[in-house]
């Protein structure tokens, strides 16, 4: 796909539209009763002689403190002042708009360490510098990037790297092993999402709900919904990434599955926790750690916090492989959980590149990783040391997922990651369409067709003519 066919206007329009709230077309009704995302905090202004760093918020305060201390020590060693702060780069926030304004004004931050940010959009908007030299040096020092991360397909555009991988991760799939054992359910039999739905219903009971997957707009919600669509064989685009192909019998079947699942008067009502339709990214964490739900998917924050706090659910948690597609195809793979970028025309760009390599130095990386548990894991082969793997037995499960040779492509499947699919996500089209079905406003077939047309409009406005 030619990313340049999407303009700055199209990408920024998407962020603004979703930042205003999840609204359904003509009737103006909210999809679910949740407040619109809060605006991001102001970005710090870059200046010569002052290293300006923005970073994601770490789940464990000790890991975040170690990260900031490492950056401070680096700045001190270079004799420069440091301005460091957190930011929210979620695709449905206003990060892209603020970064565009900062670059245009000539005072962007120098460096960012983020997670849920679209590298293709950053490149398309001309917000980041070529960091191929940094990636090449990192590979020379620490070995190849883990093949299961799809890193090059995400951040290597026009033969150049526009972001440096820092962390390699995968999605965690969790089940309450004790509840399954009580019902005589073999976890190995739970291959597909259909299998897991039946098991979730079977283990549900008074004050315990088997199902912990929200369909609401959030990182977890989008990840779950696109996984269901793809499990049934549906997808956003064709293999080239240039033509919207969302309206298909496979996608309709996925929407029918979702309609059945969230029907409060239907077969699966007993497994649905109160309010699951409007959970945000903390909803399933809180419910799982409170011992209220039996299945969910999430970053490894759930697992790490349960272990840290001595929560009884830790000992009863099974880590499952990604569910296969309905036809049995593998969905194993991982992704880069932390990217490092240097912003366009940064006042201290060369220094920011040095910082990226300093953070990858095992003396620094391993210290942060030890405090971040399963949430801060390597993106490079040689950083997966025996010492690291010995620190937590389930790190081997993560390594296996990020080391597969032919990983699943993720949300853009069957196409490589691209700005068009990122724009679809930014505008919340998938979540809105599922909301139409769950609320009863549209049938699965009508909701799929409506979403397909919205996606076509996004591509058309981005300069991608549709048949």
Secondary structure, DSSP 8 states (H G I E B T S, - for coil): --GGGS-HHHHHHHHHHHHT--EETTTTEESSS-------------BTTEEEEEE---SSHHHHHHHHHHHHHHHHHHT-EEEEEE----TTSSHHHHHHHHHHHT---SEEEESS--HHHHHHTT-B---HHHHHHHHHHH-SB-GGG-HHHHHEETTEESSEEEEEE--EEEEEHHHHHHTT--GGG--BHHHHHHHHHHH-BTTBEEE----SSSHHHHHHHHHHHHHTT--SB-TTS-SB---SHHHHHHHHHHHHHT-TTSTTGGGB-TTGGG--TTHHHHHHHTT-EEEEEE-THHHHHHHHHT-HHHHTEEEE---B-TT-------EEEEEEEEBTT-TTHHHHHHHHHHHHSHHHHHHHHHHHGGGS-BSBGGGS-HHHHHT-TTHHHHHHHHT-SS---GGGTTS---HHHHHHHHTTHHHHHHHHHHTTSS-HHHHHHHHHHHHHHHHHHTT----
